[in-house]
């Protein structure tokens, strides 16, 4: 089958939605399908165009046997609400012209990803012109998340964007998303159940696995095997509620051998640095974003994974980093309310505390730090969950069957 993938994030971006879209395309290509991608110039999570790419140019390259067509993109220095809108609109406009060039290719499917909703009209116009089946995959309910997190505030804009999003979602032949609770939200929006598919973010359980030795990164960071490492890695953004990690590190600053390591990049990094400096916190180490070949070493650096999330983001997004955390056989301390998907996963694979409750968050870290056997048991539960529910081959094979059924109809 011929599949055109339309998504703002793609390789060489290493984390978040771009990682999963890239892996899916490469997997489908290896299965013999023809896959092409229309995407933006890579910029995430630093909000800066990668070296070797130019913001205002089109560029086509082959990445692991997939034809990838990068489009011009405006990237704000500081991604405010209005800046994000212009950022997404810039891709919607520039990608329209690239989509036009693919009309004669006539794919069977156009697979597009939310974010961004501003690309929905382009995708449906392309579908009409080529008779390609429109399929939407929702990584984030970005409209609701933007307003609940305070990134956008105008209620009139919220009403307009919600209607806009809902209209196009209902017109799709298939809508997939990454958690059961997000799938329920689709039903609440009026999408028929037969059109919805659970398509979670996966993990390569052969690539990400517990090491029989200490991670080499411990030595790189001058940390010993006696140090208990509380680790967060990923996007440093607003929806994560990362201040709670800084608060916890501050309260545990005098705990010998308890070290916090924060890795990754994002628009919130500067503010976090300012908070740490102002409080003179000494038990936090920063680690830059690591290349993909070091991912298993990175995840095995942790004794305890930290996964904060703001209450407002519950079930509108699902942390993409969770799958790797689980596969590394390490316990997780997360912030989530009962009934949310994050809570349902972590309740048996770590400790879950109320978002914003620093005292409970600190107590959960201390409990795990002081009890090796408890950490080990929860870590084993985490690994088993990944093996039973998040295996890359199983998930992608299942989704491929959904695509084949649509083609056959």
C-alpha positions in Angstrom: 0.0 0.0 0.0 1.1 3.6 -0.5 0.9 5.8 2.6 1.5 9.5 2.8 2.3 10.6 6.4 1.6 14.2 7.3 3.1 15.3 10.6 4.9 18.4 12.0 7.4 16.3 13.9 9.7 13.6 12.5 13.3 12.3 12.5 15.9 13.5 13.1 14.0 14.6 16.2 14.8 12.1 18.9 11.9 12.4 21.4 8.1 12.8 21.7 5.8 12.3 18.8 8.4 12.6 16.1 10.2 9.5 17.5 7.0 7.3 17.2 6.0 8.6 13.8 9.5 8.0 12.4 9.6 4.5 13.9 6.2 3.6 12.4 7.1 4.8 9.0 10.4 2.9 9.0 8.6 -0.2 10.2 5.9 0.0 7.5 8.6 0.6 4.8 10.5 -2.5 6.0 7.2 -4.4 5.5 7.2 -3.5 1.9 4.8 -0.5 1.9 5.6 2.7 0.0 5.8 5.5 2.6 6.4 9.2 2.1 6.4 11.9 4.8 5.6 15.6 4.6 6.9 17.2 7.7 8.6 20.4 9.1 12.2 21.2 9.5 13.3 19.5 12.7 13.2 21.8 15.7 12.0 19.9 18.8 12.5 20.0 21.8 15.0 23.0 21.7 12.6 25.1 19.6 15.6 25.8 17.3 16.1 24.5 13.7 18.6 21.7 13.7 22.1 22.1 12.3 22.1 21.2 8.6 18.6 22.4 8.0 17.3 25.8 7.0 14.0 27.3 8.4 12.8 28.8 5.1 13.8 26.1 2.7 12.2 22.9 1.4 14.5 19.8 1.7 14.0 16.2 0.7 16.1 13.4 2.1 15.9 9.6 2.5 15.9 8.5 6.1 16.1 4.7 6.6 14.4 4.1 3.2 11.6 6.6 3.8 11.3 9.7 1.6 11.1 12.6 4.0 10.0 16.0 2.6 10.8 18.9 5.1 8.9 22.1 4.7 9.7 25.7 5.8 8.8 26.5 9.4 8.8 29.6 11.6 10.1 28.8 15.1 9.5 31.4 17.9 12.5 32.0 20.2 10.0 31.8 23.2 6.9 29.7 22.4 4.1 31.8 23.8 0.5 31.1 23.0 0.3 33.5 20.0 3.8 32.4 18.9 2.7 28.8 18.8 -0.3 29.6 16.6 1.9 31.4 14.1 4.4 28.6 14.3 1.8 25.9 13.5 0.2 28.1 10.8 3.6 28.5 9.1 3.8 24.8 8.7 0.2 24.4 7.5 0.8 27.0 4.8 4.3 25.7 3.6 3.2 22.1 3.7 0.2 22.8 1.5 2.5 23.4 -1.5 4.4 20.2 -0.7 1.2 18.2 -0.5 0.2 19.5 -4.0 3.4 17.9 -5.4 2.2 14.5 -4.1 -1.2 14.4 -5.8 0.1 12.5 -8.8 1.6 9.9 -6.5 -1.9 8.9 -5.5 -1.4 7.2 -2.1 -4.0 4.8 -0.7 -3.9 6.5 2.7 -3.1 9.9 4.1 -2.1 9.5 7.7 -1.9 12.7 9.6 -1.1 13.5 13.2 -2.4 15.8 15.9 -0.8 18.1 16.7 -1.4 20.2 14.5 -5.1 20.8 13.9 -4.3 23.6 11.5 -3.2 20.9 9.0 -6.6 19.2 9.0 -8.0 21.2 6.0 -4.9 20.4 3.9 -5.2 16.7 4.7 -8.9 16.5 3.7 -8.4 18.5 0.6 -5.6 16.2 -0.4 -7.9 13.2 0.4 -10.6 14.6 -1.8 -8.3 15.2 -4.7 -6.6 11.8 -4.6 -9.3 9.6 -3.0 -6.8 8.7 -0.3 -8.4 7.4 2.9 -8.0 10.0 5.7 -6.7 8.6 8.9 -6.0 10.7 12.0 -3.7 9.7 14.9 -4.0 11.8 18.0 -0.9 12.1 20.2 -2.3 15.2 22.0 -5.7 16.8 22.2 -3.9 20.0 21.6 -6.8 22.4 21.7 -8.1 21.4 25.1 -4.6 21.0 26.5 -3.6 24.5 25.3 -6.5 26.2 27.1 -6.4 24.0 30.2 -2.7 24.7 30.6 -3.2 28.4 30.1 -1.1 28.6 26.9 -4.2 30.1 25.2 -6.9 32.0 27.1 -9.5 33.5 24.7 -12.8 31.6 25.2 -14.1 32.7 21.8 -11.0 31.2 20.2 -11.4 28.0 22.3 -15.0 27.6 21.0 -14.0 28.1 17.4 -11.0 25.8 17.6 -13.0 23.1 19.4 -15.7 23.1 16.7 -13.0 23.2 14.0 -11.2 20.2 15.6 -14.4 18.2 16.2 -15.7 18.8 12.6 -12.6 17.3 11.0 -12.1 14.4 13.5 -15.6 13.2 12.7 -14.9 13.1 9.0 -12.0 10.7 9.3 -12.4 7.1 8.3 -10.3 6.0 11.3 -9.1 7.9 14.4 -6.5 6.3 16.6 -5.1 7.6 19.9 -2.6 6.5 22.5 -4.6 5.6 25.7 -8.0 4.1 26.5 -9.1 7.3 28.3 -8.2 9.4 25.2 -10.2 6.9 23.2 -13.2 7.5 25.5 -12.9 11.2 24.9 -13.3 10.5 21.1 -16.6 8.8 21.9 -17.7 11.8 24.0 -16.9 14.0 21.0 -19.4 12.0 18.9 -16.9 9.8 17.0 -18.5 6.4 16.3 -16.9 3.6 18.2 -16.2 1.6 15.1 -14.0 4.4 13.8 -11.8 4.5 16.9 -8.6 2.5 17.5 -6.3 2.2 20.5 -2.8 2.7 19.1 -0.4 3.3 22.1 3.2 4.5 22.0 5.3 1.4 22.1 8.8 0.3 23.1 11.3 -2.0 21.5 11.7 -4.4 24.5 14.8 -5.9 22.9 16.5 -2.5 22.7 15.3 -1.1 26.0 15.9 -3.6 28.8 17.6 -3.7 32.2 21.3 -3.9 32.2 23.2 -6.5 34.3 25.7 -3.7 35.2 25.6 -0.1 36.1 24.9 2.4 33.4 28.1 3.9 31.9 26.6 7.3 32.4 27.1 7.0 36.1 30.8 7.2 35.6 30.4 10.1 33.1 28.6 12.0 35.8 31.0 11.0 38.6 28.3 9.1 40.4 28.9 5.9 42.3 26.8 2.7 42.6 25.8 3.9 46.1 24.1 7.0 44.8 20.3 6.7 44.4 19.4 8.5 41.2 16.0 10.1 40.7 15.8 10.7 37.0 13.7 12.8 34.6 14.4 13.0 30.9 12.5 14.5 28.0 10.8 17.7 27.0 11.2 20.5 29.5 7.9 22.2 28.9 4.9 23.7 30.8 2.6 20.7 30.8 5.0 18.5 32.7 4.8 20.5 36.0 8.5 20.1 36.5 8.7 22.6 39.4 7.7 19.7 41.7 11.1 18.0 41.0 12.9 21.2 41.9 10.8 21.5 45.1 11.5 17.8 46.0 15.3 18.2 45.4 15.3 21.3 47.6 13.6 19.4 50.4 15.9 16.4 50.0 19.1 18.5 49.6 20.7 17.1 52.7 20.0 13.4 51.9 23.4 11.8 51.3 23.7 9.8 48.1 20.3 11.0 46.8 20.9 12.7 43.5 18.4 14.2 41.0 19.4 14.1 37.3 17.4 16.1 34.7 18.0 15.4 31.1 16.6 16.8 27.9 15.7 20.2 26.5 12.8 22.6 26.0 11.4 26.0 26.5 11.1 25.7 30.3 14.8 24.9 30.9 15.9 28.5 31.6 13.2 29.0 34.2 14.2 25.7 35.9 17.8 26.8 36.0 16.7 30.1 37.6 14.7 28.3 40.3 17.7 26.0 41.2 20.1 28.9 41.3 17.9 31.1 43.4 17.4 28.3 46.0 21.1 27.2 45.9 20.1 23.6 45.3 23.2 21.4 45.0 21.8 17.9 44.4 20.7 18.3 40.8 22.8 17.4 37.8 21.9 18.4 34.2 22.3 16.1 31.3 21.9 17.2 27.7 19.7 15.3 25.2 21.4 12.0 24.4 21.7 10.3 21.0 19.5 7.3 20.3 22.2 4.7 20.6 22.6 5.8 24.3 18.9 5.5 25.1 19.2 2.2 27.0 22.2 3.5 29.0 20.2 6.7 29.7 17.1 4.9 31.0 19.2 2.5 33.1 20.9 5.4 34.8 17.8 5.8 37.0 17.1 4.0 40.2 13.8 5.9 40.3 12.1 7.5 37.3 10.2 10.8 37.9 7.2 11.5 35.8 5.4 14.7 36.8 2.3 15.9 34.9 0.1 18.8 35.6 -3.5 18.0 36.6 -4.9 20.1 33.7 -3.1 17.8 31.2 -4.7 14.6 32.5 -6.0 12.3 29.6 -5.4 15.1 27.0 -1.9 13.9 26.6 -0.1 10.7 27.6 3.7 11.0 28.3 5.5 9.3 25.4 8.5 8.7 27.7 6.5 6.3 29.9 7.0 3.2 27.7 10.8 3.4 27.9 10.7 3.9 31.7 8.6 0.8 32.1 10.8 -1.3 29.9 14.0 -0.3 31.8 12.6 -2.2 34.8 12.8 0.8 37.1 10.0 2.1 39.4 8.3 5.4 38.7 7.1 8.2 40.8 4.3 10.0 38.9 1.8 12.7 39.6 -1.7 11.9 38.5 -5.3 11.6 39.9 -7.1 8.3 40.3 -9.0 7.3 37.2 -6.6 8.9 34.8 -4.6 6.6 32.4 -1.3 7.6 33.9 -2.5 6.6 37.3 -3.9 3.3 36.1 -0.5 2.4 34.6 1.8 3.6 37.4 -0.2 2.4 40.4 1.3 -1.1 40.2 4.7 0.0 38.7 5.6 2.8 41.1 4.1 5.4 43.3 1.4 7.9 42.3 0.9 11.2 44.1 -1.5 14.1 43.6 -0.3 16.7 41.1 1.3 19.6 42.9 1.5 17.8 46.3 5.2 18.2 47.1 5.0 16.5 50.5 3.6 13.3 49.0 6.0 13.4 46.1 8.9 13.7 48.5 7.6 10.9 50.7 7.2 8.6 47.7 10.8 9.2 46.6 12.1 8.6 50.1 10.1 5.3 50.4 11.6 4.0 47.2 15.1 5.3 47.9 15.2 3.6 51.3 13.8 0.2 50.2 15.8 -1.7 47.5 13.5 -4.7 47.5 10.4 -2.5 47.1 12.1 -0.7 44.2 13.1 -4.1 42.6 9.5 -5.5 42.9 7.9 -2.4 41.3 10.6 -2.4 38.6 9.8 -6.0 37.7 6.1 -5.1 37.5 7.0 -2.2 35.2 9.0 -4.5 32.9 6.2 -7.1 32.8 3.7 -4.4 31.9 5.9 -3.2 29.0 6.3 -6.8 27.7 2.6 -7.6 28.0 1.2 -4.3 26.6 3.7 -2.2 24.8 5.7 -4.5 22.5 6.6 -2.6 19.3 6.1 -5.6 17.0 2.7 -6.5 18.4 1.3 -3.0 18.3 2.5 -2.2 14.8 1.3 -5.5 13.4 -2.1 -4.9 14.9 -2.3 -1.4 13.5 -1.2 -2.6 10.0 -4.1 -5.0 10.0 -6.5 -2.0 10.6 -4.9 -0.2 7.6 -5.2 -3.3 5.4 -8.9 -3.7 6.3 -9.6 -0.1 5.2 -7.9 -0.7 1.9 -9.9 -3.8 1.3 -13.3 -2.2 2.0 
